[in-house]
Amino acid sequence: MDSSKDPKYLHKLVMHDIDKPVVFHGLIQNWPASEWTPELLTSVLGDKEVKIRIGLKEAKQWESTQWEADCSYETTTLTNFCSWLNQSGDKPQDRRGDNPLLQYDPEKYWCYVDYKYMAQLFEDHPDILQAIKWSDFGFETRDGKQSTIWIGSEGATTPGHYDTYGCNLVAQIYGRKKWHLFPPSQSAALYQTRIPYEESSVFSPINISKPDSTKYPQFTSTTPYIVTLDPGDVLFVPHHWWHFVETMETSISVNTWIEMETDHKDRFHEAITRMLASGILSSAGNDGKSKWLNPTEELYDSATNLMYLKKANESLLQHQQSTGSISTLCQPSARSTSSPYSSDNLQESTPSHHCQADNDEKVSAASLSDSPPAKRKKSCDSYMTIDGSMSPDFITPVPCLGQAYWKQNYHLDSSSVVDEPNMNTESSLGDATFASENNADLNLGSKGCIHEVEAQKFNAGDANQNQRNSGEMDDNILKIFLESVTDPEVVKHIGVVFSKKMKETA
């Protein structure tokens, strides 16, 4: 066996040596999952129903992103999904049957069986779960039970975001997907926002297919890392790296989120964010909740949120005491940035919703691991490991296309590079950059992804947009407040104050 493909070596690369996106080639060709197709999985699941997200293909030309709240949803079988994929060229109105997807013209819409926990979807099929072998990357106890599956048609998209927990391995099983990735240091230029709110996801309002440099002038300072995954590729997404994903053709991919030591701190920040968001959203009307709360998210009562916050704080303090670390709640992740090859270097010469725990549930503020994984160490450049040796030829760095990419492909002039604010525990709250001061109106829910009859209702609503009453104005203020207090940088400051007070009262 090639020593460079040894699982222990690959585990070391992922957990210690690499802090930029890379693609591993030819490592999963022996996985039983490499033979999967939508039709094969359909035969496995039979009549089991799944929730499918349906979006508009024309949304690529919108000035704002197509949020999950803008989409339609249907619950049906994978059999019906495959029938929709393979249907003939009949006109939509001529189609008949019990398949709810047939009302969506595939020329206009895409369908996405996205973010499904394999442990739940294939609970009666252990052979399918065992067909995913993350042990080949040194994660011995990981297979499909700790993974999620994504099955989408051509054009299906995931809004730009970063996951607050862990790092990510993504196996492309079938078809192709295009990824745009950005380093954490460029969050300010991506106009990070917690609206819509989803635990463990920080979103960007920018439509990557048609970026608006007037609304988001700092965006052209970013240096995108772009790659199209082919079947058999495995993408490593480092901690807090932004990603915008588009399905280029019918696709199946499987991913696993890998826990990191920094999750203790991130879980504490997420507990604070959940408490703030829940408190504000509970005061909003149904319309506000539908626009500001991601459809996959739910709100908890104050007592539950307080319990999560207390446990997250206690876990963080215990972790700091056991490791002898000093509280650095406002600092970046536990990785050295002194290397000249750091991913935070924005020069052109250098190239989340979610963390999956072993209990097969989305990691939330309440999921507190007592045995954190190995601490990530130094940065590495695109082509070398940290000891200076060349990367094996089956590992390809995701190329950084630089600021010039936006001018060459979108005719946008590049602005100067803008980094995130350099914030620390000594900063005052007033130094924080509030998202609401920089972000243009997100227009959440203004374009529902629905068929023609329902679309008329939205158009009628747009015609009355200027007839705003005092209640709507209150909602506008509530939205600004929600976005401001849940800004990741503000939450870090709140965390410092809260943790300090908890220590004083302990």
N, C-alpha and C positions, 0 to 999 in steps of 0.2 A: 504493500500500500504506500502510495506517495505520502511522505511524512508531512507535506504541506496540507494534505487533505485529512490529516488525523483530526478526529473530533476535538481532542484536547487543544490542539493548535488553533482550530477555528473558534473554539470557545474563548480562548485568550484574545484572539483578534477582536471579536465582537464585544467582549466585556472590558477589555483593557487598552487595546492598541489603536483602534480606529474611531475617529470622531467626525468623519465625513461620510456621506452616503457612498456605498460601493455595491456592485452587483457581483454575486457569486454565480459562475457558470458551470453547468455540467455536474452539479452535486446531487441533484434529486432525480436523475434519470432512472434510478433503481427504486424510487418510491412507487408503491402500487398506485398512489394517487396520480402519478404522471399519465395514467391511461384514462383518467376521468374525462367525460364529456357531459354536457347538459342532459343528453338522453340517458346516459348511464345512471346519473344521479336520480333522474326521474323514475327509472325502473326500481331504484332502491327505495325511494320515499313513497311511491304509490299514491294513495289518496291523501297523504298528509298535507295540510295547508300551511302556507307561509304568507307573511305580509310583504307585499311588493310595492316599491316606490316608483311612481311614474312621473317623468319630467318632460318638459318641452325641449326639443332639439333647437328651436329658434332662440332659446334663452342664451345661447352663446353670443348673441348679438345684443343682449340687453346691456344697459349701462350699469346695472347692479347685478350681483350674483343671484343665482336661483337657489334660495334656501330650501331646506327640507319642508318648511311650512308652506312653501309655494307649490309643492307637489301634490299630486293625488295619490291615494293608497287603495289597493285592492287586496283582499285576502282570498287566495285561491291556491291551486296545486301547481307543482312544478310541471306537471303534464300540460296544464293550460298555458304555462309560460312557454314551453317548447312549441305548442301549437301556434301560439302568437308569433314566435320567432320564425316558424316555417310556413306560415300561411301563404295562400296564393295571392294574386294581385287583385282580388275582388275589391270593389269599393266598400268602405266601412259600413254604409247604410244597407248593403246587401248581405251582410254577414248575419248569421243566426246561431243560436245555441246558448249554452249555459256558461260560456267562458266570458267573464267580465272584462278580460283584457282586449277582446276583439273590438270593443268600442273605441280603442285608441289606435289610430292609424300609425303603423310603424315608420312611415315616412316623416311623421311629425313628432312622434313620441319615442322615448326610450323607457325600458323597464329594468328595475334593479332589485334583486334579492340580496339586499346588502346587510352587512353587520349581523350575521346570524351565528349564534353560539353553536358550534358543532356538537358539543356535549348534549345539548337539548334537541337539536334537529335530528341527530343520528343516534339517539339514546338506545335504540333497539338494534343498532348495527355496529357492534364493536370492531368489525373488520374495516369499516370505513374510517373509524377514528384511528385505528392503528396503521392506516395507510399513509398517515402524516408522520414523518420520522425526524423530528427536530433533534433526536439523539445524534444524527449525523453531524450536527453543529456543536455537539458537546453538552446538550441539554437533555440529560438522560431520562428524566421523568416526564418529558413533554412530548405530546402527540396531538391528535385531533381534539382531545378533551380540553386542552388549554388553548384552543385556536378558534378563530372565527372564519367564516366563509363568505365570499362575495361573488355572486353570479349576475352578470349584467349584459345587456344588449349594447350594440354600438351606440356611442354618444352618452352613455350613462356617466354621471359625474359625482364627485364628492367635493363639497365646498372647501375652500382653503382653510386650514386649521393646523394647530399643533396639539399633540396629546400631552397633558401635564405630567403623566406618569411614564416611567420606563423608557426603553428603546424598543424597536420594532423590527421583526424579520417578516418579509412578505414573499411568499412563494407563488410564482405565476404558473398555474397548472395548465390553462387552456386559453388560447387567444392572446391578445396583446393589450397592454395598458400604458398610457403615457403619464409620467410623473414630472411635475414641476416642484422642486424643493428649494428652500431658502434657509440659511443659517439663523439661529436664534438671535444673533446680534442685529438682524434686520427687521425685528418685530415692529419698531416704530414706523418704518417705511411701509409696512404691510397693514398699518392702521388696526392693530389688534383690538378686539372687542369681545365682551362676554354676552352680547346680544346677537342672536338668540342664546339664552342660557342653556348650557348642557354641562353637567358635571364631568370634569376631566378634559374638556375641549375649549380651546381659545380660538376664535374664528377671525378671518379677514373678510371684509365686505367687498373686496375687489374681485371683479369678474376677470379671471386670468386670460380668457379668450378675447376680451375686448377691454383692456385696462383704460380707465378714464384718468388721464394725467391732469385734467382740470380739477376734478374732485379730489384726486389723490396724487398731488404733485411729487411727493417724496418717493412714490413707488418706482419711478424710473431710476432711482439710485441703487436699486437692488441688483444682485448678481445671481440669476437663476441657475440652478443645477438641473439639467433636463435629461431624462432617459426614457426610452420606450422598452418595456419589459417584454421579452418573448417567452414562450413556453419553456420551462426548465430553468429560468432565471430566478434568483433569490435576491431581493433588495434589502440592504440594511439601512434603516432610517434611524439616525442617532437621536439622542434625547433632545426634545424640544425643537426639532427641526420641522419647519413648516412644510406642508405638502398639499398640492392641488392635483387631483387624479381624474383622468378621463379614460373611459373604455374605448379603444379604437375599433374593436370588433367583439362579437360575442366572447365573453371572457369568464374564466373561473380563477379566482385567486384565494389563497389561504394565508392568514397571518397569525402571529403570536406576539404578544407584548411581554417583554422581559423586565422583571422588576429590577430596580436599582436602589442603591443606598440613598440617593437623593429623594426617593419617594416619600420618606418620612417627613421631610420638609414640605414637599409638594402636597402631600395629603393634608397637612395642617392648613396650608393656604386654601385648598379646595373646601375644607370644612368651613372656613371663614366665608368664602365666596358663597357657598350654599346657604348659609344662614342669612347673609345680606340679601341675596337674590330671592329667597323664599319669603322673607319679610316684606320686601317691596312688591313682589308679584302677587302676594296674597291680598294686597290693597288694590290691585289693578282689576279692571273689569274683564269679562271673558274675551273681549276683542284684544285687549292688551296681552293677556296670557297667551292667546293663540299666536300672536306675532312675536313675542319676546321669549317664549319658552319653546325649546326644540320639541318636536312631536315625540321624540324618544325619551323625553325627560319627565319626571314627576316631582311634585313638591312635597316636602315633609313638614310636620308641625314643629313648633318652636322647641318643644321638649325633646323631640328626636334629634333635631339639629344641634341642640346644646349637648346632648349626649355624645354625638359624633365629634363635636369640637373638643370636648373635654378629653375624650379618648385619644384623639389625634395629637393634642398637646402633650398628654402624658406619655404617649409613645415616642414623640420627638424628644422630650426631655430624657427619657430612659435611654434612648439611643445615644444621645449626646454624652450622657454620663458613662455609658458602657464603653464608648469609643474614645472618651476623653476629648471630644471635639467641642469647640466653642460655638455658641449660637451665632449663625450667620444667616439669619432668615431673609435678609435682603440681598444676599450675594448670589452669583450664578451657581450652577451645579458644581459638584466637587470634582472639578477637572482643572488642571493647570492651564492657564492661558499665556504662559510665558514663552511657549514654543513659537518660533517664527512661522510654523506651519499651522497655527491654530485656525479652526474653522471660523473663528470670529474675525479673521483678517479679511477685509472686504475688497482687497485689491483684485483686479481682474486676473492676475496671474495665478490665483488660487481657485480650485473648483468650489389619536390620539385617541367616537367617540370613546384614547381609552386604554386602560391597562388591564390585561387579563390575568387573573390570579389562578392558582392551582385549584381553587374551589369552583372553577368554571363560572364564576359570576363576575360582572364588571366591578373592578376595584373602586370602591367609593371611600368617602372619608372614614367609614367605619371599618374598612378592611385593613387591619394593622398587623403586618408581618413582624414576627419576633426574630427572624433570621434573614437580614438583608443580604442581597447578593454582593459580589465583590465590587469594591470601589473602582470606578473608572479613573485611570491615571492621566497620562499625558496625551497631548494632541499628536497627530501624525499628519504628514502631508499626503498628497493624493496618490503617491506612487510608492511610498516607503513605509515600513513599520517604524516604531519608535526607536529601534536599535540601528536604523539606517539601512537595513537590508531591503532588497527589492521585494515587492509583493509578488506572490505567485501569479502565473499567467492566466489562471482561471478566475482571478479577481480583477474587475475593471472599475476604476473610480468613476463615479457619475461626473461627467464634465461640467465645469462651470463656464457658462457662455458669456459672463460679464455684462456690464451695463450696456454695451454696444448692441446686445441682443434686442433691446426694446426699440432702438432706432432702426435697426436693419429689418425687423419683422413687423413692427407696428408704427414706424415713422414717428416715434416719440423721442423727444430730446431728453438726454440723461441729465438729471440734476446731481448735485454733489451728494456724496455718500452720507447717510444719516444713520447713526447707531442708536441703540436704545439708551435712555438716560443711565448714567453711571450712578446708581443709587446704592446707599449703604445705610447701616443702622443709625448713623449720625444725622442723616438727612431729615429735614422737616417735612411734614406732610404737604406743605405748600410747594415743595419742589417737584412733586409728582406731576407727570403729564397726564391730564385727564383725557380719556378717549373721546369724550363728548366735545372737547374743544377742537379736536382735529378731524373727527369723522363727519362726513356729509350724511344727510338723511339716508338711512339704510333702505327706506321704502319696503320694509318687510311686509310680505303678504299682499303687495299691491298688484302682483301678477300671479294669479292662481293658476297652477298647472292643471287645467280641467278641460273637458270637452266643450264644444261650442255653446251649448245652451247655458251652462254655468258661467262661461266667460262673459256672457251678456250682463249677468248680474254684477260682475266686477266692473265692467265698463260703466254701468249705471251708477255704481258707487263712486267711480272716479269723477263723473260729471258733477257730483254734489260735494266734491272735495273742499270747495271754498266755503261751504256752509258749515263752518265749525262752531260748535257750541262750547260752553265753558267746560263741560265734562271732558271733551276731546282735548282742550288746551291743558287740562290737568293731567291727562294721560301723556301729553307731550313732555311736560315737566317731569313726570314720573319716569319716563323713558330716559331722559337725560340724567336724572339722579341714579337710576339703576346702572346705566353704563359707566357713570363716574365712580361710584363706590365699589364696583366690581372690577375695575381696571386692575390688571395683575400687579402693577407697580404700587398702587394704593393699598391693595390687600397685603403686600409685603410689609408695609409700614404698620398697618393695623396689627399684623401678626407679631411684630416686635413689641408693640405696646401691650397686647394681650398676654404674650408669653411672660413679659416682665412682671405684670400684675399678678399672674398666676403664681410665679415664683415667690412674690412677696407675701401672698396669702397662704402659701403651702405650709 
